[in-house]
Amino acid sequence: MRQYNFFLSFFLVLSGINYGQNTKPNIDTLQASTDSIEAAPKINLDSIHFAPSSEMLDEESYWKIIENSLKETTNQEDQELFLSSALEKLSPKEIIGFRLRTDKLMFDSYTSNLWCANYIISNGVADDGFDYFRCWLISRGKEAYYKTQENPDYLVNLVGNEPHAYDFEGFWYVANNAFKNLTNKEAETYIDYENFKTTDENYPLLEFNWNVDDPKTMEKVCPVLFKKFWKK
């Protein structure tokens, strides 16, 4: 009986040793797995969820995107596609910033002189398209935008030789569309209108220094454009 108990005890001790040796790799594996989880990169939730913003995209970054679109495309349709693709590579907040920068440039170009220039180069047919005309002007790049702001007659370098209505409606919506494609949410929800005031709802009441019924007043504002395009 004692001999039986001895062998039984020896067997149990041996089994315990084997069990401990067999389970150690599992513990090591579990530890390694835990370490790998802790080392995994964490998702930056700020890139997905953020409070409504009034922060515009840096202006140089904005114009760089526009310039690249001009280098890589030859027509409005392709430029719109290029811009949408480029914007979708930004963070959602940066896309909102692009939209806000566009709004600011639209606000700053809402002037009597520029409206006159648009009216002249279209020979009067673009009376209702001033917003989309300014979208087109912005889409032509930084130099085109600011030089035209300084002197509307600079448009003679950007347009053809015959009267034409220049507009780019799709440019107005490109940031909104990119934001929707990237987040499946509406961009308007993420714009802080309490702190961002340079929008179309706050355009100033223009005091026109020209009158369509008195062409000489238009010629005074844009003499070069008037001489080339006014046919009436």
C-alpha positions in Angstrom: 0.0 0.0 0.0 2.8 2.4 0.9 4.5 1.5 -2.4 1.3 2.3 -4.3 1.0 5.6 -2.5 4.6 6.4 -3.3 4.1 5.8 -7.0 0.8 7.7 -7.0 2.5 10.8 -5.4 5.4 10.6 -7.8 3.0 10.5 -10.8 1.0 13.5 -9.5 4.2 15.6 -9.0 5.5 14.6 -12.5 2.1 15.5 -14.1 2.2 18.9 -12.3 5.7 19.7 -13.7 4.6 18.8 -17.2 1.4 20.9 -16.9 3.4 23.9 -15.9 5.9 23.5 -18.7 3.1 23.0 -21.3 1.1 26.0 -20.2 4.1 28.5 -20.1 4.1 29.0 -23.9 0.4 29.9 -23.8 1.1 32.5 -21.1 4.0 33.9 -23.2 1.8 34.0 -26.3 -0.9 35.8 -24.4 1.6 38.4 -23.1 3.0 39.0 -26.6 -0.5 39.4 -27.9 -1.3 42.0 -25.2 1.9 43.9 -25.9 1.1 44.0 -29.6 -2.4 45.5 -28.9 -0.9 48.2 -26.7 1.6 49.1 -29.3 -1.0 49.4 -32.1 -1.5 52.9 -33.4 -4.6 54.6 -32.0 -7.2 56.3 -34.2 -7.2 60.1 -33.9 -10.8 60.7 -33.2 -10.3 64.5 -33.7 -9.9 63.8 -37.4 -13.4 62.5 -37.4 -15.3 64.4 -34.7 -14.7 68.0 -34.0 -16.7 71.1 -33.0 -18.0 73.5 -35.7 -15.0 75.5 -37.0 -14.4 79.0 -38.1 -10.7 78.3 -39.0 -9.8 78.9 -42.7 -7.2 76.7 -44.4 -3.8 78.4 -44.6 -3.9 80.7 -47.6 -0.7 79.4 -49.2 -1.9 75.8 -48.8 -5.2 76.8 -50.4 -3.5 78.4 -53.4 -1.1 75.5 -53.8 -4.1 73.1 -54.3 -5.5 75.4 -56.9 -2.2 75.8 -58.7 -1.7 72.0 -58.8 -5.2 71.6 -60.3 -4.4 74.0 -63.0 -1.1 72.2 -63.8 -2.8 68.8 -64.0 -6.0 69.6 -65.9 -7.1 71.4 -69.0 -10.8 71.9 -68.5 -13.3 72.7 -65.7 -14.7 69.2 -65.4 -11.3 67.6 -64.9 -10.3 70.5 -62.5 -13.3 69.9 -60.4 -12.5 66.2 -60.2 -8.9 66.9 -59.3 -9.9 69.3 -56.6 -12.3 66.9 -55.1 -9.7 64.1 -55.0 -7.1 66.5 -53.5 -9.4 67.7 -50.8 -10.4 64.1 -49.8 -6.8 63.6 -48.8 -7.1 66.3 -46.2 -8.6 66.0 -42.8 -12.3 66.8 -42.5 -11.4 70.0 -40.6 -9.0 71.1 -43.3 -11.8 70.5 -45.9 -14.0 72.8 -43.9 -11.1 75.2 -43.8 -10.9 75.1 -47.7 -14.6 75.9 -47.9 -14.2 78.9 -45.4 -11.2 80.2 -47.3 -13.3 80.1 -50.5 -16.1 82.0 -48.8 -13.6 84.7 -47.6 -12.2 85.1 -51.1 -15.8 85.3 -52.5 -16.7 87.9 -49.9 -13.6 90.1 -50.6 -14.3 90.0 -54.4 -17.9 91.1 -54.0 -17.2 94.6 -55.4 -18.8 97.0 -57.8 -15.7 97.2 -60.1 -15.5 93.4 -60.5 -19.2 93.2 -61.2 -18.8 95.7 -63.9 -15.9 93.8 -65.5 -17.9 90.6 -65.5 -20.8 92.4 -67.1 -18.6 93.8 -69.8 -16.7 90.6 -70.8 -20.1 88.8 -71.2 -21.5 91.8 -73.1 -24.3 92.0 -70.5 -25.5 88.3 -70.5 -23.9 87.4 -67.1 -26.0 89.8 -65.0 -27.2 87.0 -62.7 -23.9 85.0 -62.7 -21.6 87.2 -60.5 -21.2 84.5 -57.8 -20.2 81.8 -60.3 -18.0 84.3 -62.2 -16.0 84.9 -59.0 -15.7 81.1 -58.4 -14.2 80.9 -61.9 -11.8 83.8 -61.1 -10.6 82.0 -57.9 -10.1 78.8 -59.8 -7.7 80.6 -62.0 -5.2 80.9 -59.2 -3.7 83.4 -56.8 -2.1 85.8 -59.3 -5.2 86.0 -61.4 -7.4 86.6 -58.4 -5.4 89.4 -56.8 -4.3 91.2 -59.9 -7.9 91.3 -61.1 -8.9 92.6 -57.7 -6.3 95.4 -58.1 -7.3 96.2 -61.7 -10.3 94.5 -63.3 -8.9 95.2 -66.7 -6.3 92.5 -65.9 -9.1 90.1 -67.0 -8.1 90.8 -70.6 -5.2 88.4 -70.0 -7.5 85.6 -68.8 -10.3 85.5 -71.3 -10.7 85.0 -75.0 -11.2 87.5 -77.7 -15.0 87.4 -77.9 -17.6 88.3 -75.3 -18.3 85.3 -73.1 -19.9 84.4 -69.7 -17.2 82.9 -67.5 -18.4 80.9 -64.6 -17.5 77.8 -62.6 -20.6 76.7 -60.6 -19.0 73.4 -59.5 -16.1 75.1 -57.8 -18.6 76.5 -55.2 -19.5 73.0 -54.1 -16.3 71.1 -54.4 -15.4 71.3 -50.7 -18.9 70.3 -49.6 -18.8 67.3 -51.9 -15.4 66.2 -50.8 -16.5 66.4 -47.1 -19.6 64.4 -47.9 -17.6 61.7 -49.7 -15.1 61.4 -46.9 -17.4 61.6 -43.9 -20.9 60.9 -45.2 -21.9 64.1 -43.3 -22.9 67.6 -44.4 -20.2 70.2 -44.2 -22.6 73.0 -43.2 -23.0 71.2 -39.8 -19.3 71.8 -39.1 -19.1 75.5 -39.9 -19.2 77.9 -36.9 -21.3 80.7 -38.4 -21.3 82.5 -35.0 -17.6 83.3 -35.5 -17.3 83.2 -39.3 -19.0 86.1 -40.8 -17.6 86.5 -44.3 -20.4 84.6 -46.0 -22.8 85.4 -48.7 -25.5 86.2 -46.1 -23.3 89.1 -45.0 -22.4 90.6 -48.3 -22.4 94.4 -48.1 -24.9 96.6 -49.9 -22.9 97.7 -53.0 -22.9 101.3 -54.2 -22.5 100.9 -57.9 -20.2 103.4 -59.6 -21.5 102.4 -63.1 -24.9 102.0 -64.8 -25.8 99.8 -67.7 -27.9 102.6 -69.1 -24.9 104.8 -69.3 -22.1 102.8 -71.0 -19.6 105.6 -70.5 -19.7 104.8 -66.7 -18.7 101.3 -67.4 -15.9 102.4 -69.8 -14.6 104.6 -67.0 -14.3 101.6 -64.6 -12.8 99.1 -67.2 -11.6 101.0 -70.2 -9.5 98.1 -71.7 -12.3 95.6 -71.3 -14.9 98.0 -72.5 -13.0 98.8 -75.7 -12.5 95.1 -76.5 -15.8 93.5 -75.5 -18.7 96.0 -75.4 -20.7 95.5 -78.6 -24.0 97.2 -77.9 
